[in-house]
Amino acid sequence: MKAKGLLSLMLSLPDDWNYNMQGLATLSRDGIDSVRSAIKELEHHGYVERHRLRNEYGFYGDTEYIIREVPLGEESD
């Protein structure tokens, strides 16, 4: 239930929102560990994808989030 609530929250945010763990934790009563576990659950079920992006020097920088209303693999063709 926690993961579904977080998914609803993430889908309601603007497209340019910065979806980092700290920012999502400040929007809920749960702590960062709770948000992290909910994100992992959503990833496992195909609702969220995270990609670490590299900067021009090859170092990891931001994380790109792809959030789906319908889990990956269950989209209608």
C-alpha positions in Angstrom: 0.0 0.0 0.0 2.9 2.4 0.8 4.4 1.9 -2.7 1.0 2.6 -4.4 0.6 5.8 -2.4 4.1 6.9 -3.4 3.4 6.1 -7.0 0.2 8.2 -6.9 2.2 11.1 -5.4 4.9 10.8 -8.0 2.3 10.8 -10.8 0.7 13.9 -9.5 3.9 15.9 -9.5 4.9 18.1 -12.4 7.1 16.5 -15.2 10.1 18.7 -14.3 10.1 17.6 -10.6 13.4 16.4 -9.2 12.5 12.9 -8.0 15.3 12.4 -5.5 14.9 10.3 -2.3 15.3 13.3 0.0 12.7 15.4 -1.9 10.2 12.6 -1.9 10.7 11.9 1.8 10.0 15.6 2.6 6.6 15.3 0.9 5.5 12.4 3.1 5.5 11.4 6.8 7.7 8.5 6.0 11.5 8.7 6.2 14.0 8.3 3.5 14.5 4.6 4.2 10.7 4.0 3.7 10.7 6.0 0.5 13.7 4.0 -0.7 12.0 0.7 -0.1 8.8 1.8 -1.8 10.8 2.9 -4.9 12.5 -0.5 -5.0 9.2 -2.2 -4.8 7.8 0.0 -7.7 10.9 -0.8 -9.7 10.5 -4.5 -9.1 6.9 -4.4 -10.4 7.7 -2.2 -13.5 6.2 1.1 -12.4 9.5 3.0 -12.0 12.8 2.9 -13.8 15.9 4.8 -12.5 19.0 5.5 -14.6 22.1 7.1 -13.2 23.3 9.8 -15.6 27.0 10.7 -16.2 28.2 14.2 -16.6 30.7 15.3 -19.4 33.6 14.1 -17.3 32.2 10.6 -16.9 31.2 11.0 -13.2 27.7 10.0 -12.0 25.4 12.9 -11.5 21.7 13.1 -11.5 19.3 10.1 -11.6 16.6 10.0 -14.3 13.3 8.6 -13.3 10.7 7.0 -15.6 7.3 6.7 -13.9 4.5 4.7 -15.4 0.8 4.5 -14.7 0.8 1.0 -16.2 3.7 -1.3 -15.3 6.3 -2.2 -17.9 5.2 -5.2 -19.9 1.5 -4.7 -19.3 1.0 -1.9 -21.8 -1.6 -2.5 -24.4 -0.3 -2.6 -28.0 
